[in-house]
Amino acid sequence: MISARSFAEFVKAKCFDGLCKAVENYANENWCLLGLYSRRVQNIEQVVFSDATIERVYVSDLPGTRVSFDVGVEVEMEVSEANRHNDYSDECYPWVRVSCEGDLSCGLDDWKIKSIEPYDKKKAPINSLSDALVPYIPYDRLESVATDFLKEHYPEALRIPRPKQAPV
């Protein structure tokens, strides 16, 4: 059977329970920071954590086999208010960012949560890796990245003259 080679799927399988507990604690204690909004519930009085779903995983390379990864988690929360006439309830779906670190050589058995904060899509990590742990390289930087790689790993290749191209 072929296994998926997705870091996000690996994080979901390996870290979901720990992430869910941490997000539940954070959401219950800091719900006013999450920007909860409901058309049905005007004055949110009570908030109850319902569920969490891992939506995004951003991975950054660290020295050795260590990686840092930010997990975007969608939190399902029930909000309610009660007054003498009616009880109102609704569900809100804020996102939080959970910043973690771990070592790939031990299968992320040592992973730790560094911080939890409300998710801001404008603050996506810039030098992140793809889901297959391959760096994203912008098109305009391909040549310089390739040259830097050759300087580090195979400097002789830069000294060998290139053959001239054949005429078209």
RABEL-V395835 format. One record per residue. N is the residue number from 1. RES is the residue in one small letter. PSI is psi in whole degrees, 0 to 359 (none if undefined). BURIAL is b if it has 16 or more other ideal C-beta (glycine too) atoms within 10 Angstrom, else e. D_FIRST is the distance of its C-alpha to the first C-alpha in Angstrom with 1 decimal. Layout:
n=<N N>
res=<RES RES>
psi=<PSI PSI>
burial=<BURIAL BURIAL>
d_first=<D_FIRST D_FIRST>
This chain:
n=<1 2 3 4 5 6 7 8 9 10 11 12 13 14 15 16 17 18 19 20 21 22 23 24 25 26 27 28 29 30 31 32 33 34 35 36 37 38 39 40 41 42 43 44 45 46 47 48 49 50 51 52 53 54 55 56 57 58 59 60 61 62 63 64 65 66 67 68 69 70 71 72 73 74 75 76 77 78 79 80 81 82 83 84 85 86 87 88 89 90 91 92 93 94 95 96 97 98 99 100 101 102 103 104 105 106 107 108 109 110 111 112 113 114 115 116 117 118 119 120 121 122 123 124 125 126 127 128 129 130 131 132 133 134 135 136 137 138 139 140 141 142 143 144 145 146 147 148 149 150 151 152 153 154 155 156 157 158 159 160 161 162 163 164 165 166 167 168>
res=<m i s a r s f a e f v k a k c f d g l c k a v e n y a n e n w c l l g l y s r r v q n i e q v v f s d a t i e r v y v s d l p g t r v s f d v g v e v e m e v s e a n r h n d y s d e c y p w v r v s c e g d l s c g l d d w k i k s i e p y d k k k a p i n s l s d a l v p y i p y d r l e s v a t d f l k e h y p e a l r i p r p k q a p v>
psi=<134 132 152 143 56 124 323 317 322 315 319 317 321 322 359 313 314 319 318 316 317 318 321 313 314 313 320 326 331 32 332 342 349 357 44 137 138 140 333 322 109 313 100 120 326 139 132 127 133 310 167 144 129 120 324 148 120 128 136 142 140 170 147 222 15 149 151 144 138 129 122 116 127 126 128 121 137 125 148 161 151 137 185 345 319 160 131 142 157 174 140 152 68 163 147 153 124 115 127 167 152 171 124 333 337 21 30 26 338 17 145 147 126 318 160 134 163 142 134 111 342 348 36 139 139 311 54 165 161 178 340 14 35 134 142 128 119 148 319 352 2 314 314 323 318 318 316 319 315 320 322 318 334 67 336 329 332 342 343 126 144 143 148 147 145 146 149 none>
burial=<e e e e e e b b e b b e e e b e e e b b e b b b e b b e e e b e e b e b e b e e b e e b e e b e b e e b e b e e b b b b e e e e e e b b b b b b b b b e b e b b b e e e e e e b e b e b e b b b b b b b b b e b e e e b e e b e b e e b e e b e e e e e e e e b b e b e e e e e e e e e e e e e e e e e e e e e e e e e e e e e e e e e e e e e>
d_first=<0.0 3.8 6.4 9.8 12.6 15.3 18.1 19.3 16.2 16.3 20.0 19.5 17.3 19.5 22.9 23.3 25.5 27.8 28.1 29.0 31.6 33.2 33.3 34.8 37.5 38.2 38.4 40.7 43.0 43.1 42.7 45.9 44.3 41.5 43.8 43.2 44.8 45.4 47.8 48.2 48.8 51.6 52.1 48.9 50.0 46.9 43.3 40.4 36.8 34.4 30.9 29.1 26.3 24.9 25.6 25.8 24.9 27.1 26.3 29.1 29.0 31.3 32.5 30.2 26.7 28.0 27.3 29.2 27.6 29.4 27.7 29.3 29.3 30.8 32.9 34.0 37.5 40.1 43.6 46.8 50.5 53.2 56.9 59.6 58.9 55.2 51.8 49.3 45.6 42.8 39.4 38.9 35.8 36.7 34.3 34.4 33.1 31.8 32.1 30.0 29.4 27.0 25.9 22.4 23.0 22.9 20.0 22.7 23.9 27.4 27.2 30.5 32.1 34.9 36.4 36.1 38.1 38.4 36.1 38.0 36.1 38.8 37.9 34.3 33.7 34.7 32.9 29.5 26.1 23.5 20.4 18.7 21.7 23.6 27.4 28.9 31.9 34.5 35.6 39.1 37.9 35.5 38.3 39.5 36.0 35.3 38.8 38.3 35.0 36.8 39.8 37.7 35.3 37.1 40.7 41.8 40.0 42.5 45.5 44.5 46.3 44.3 45.3 47.3 45.7 47.0 49.3 48.0>
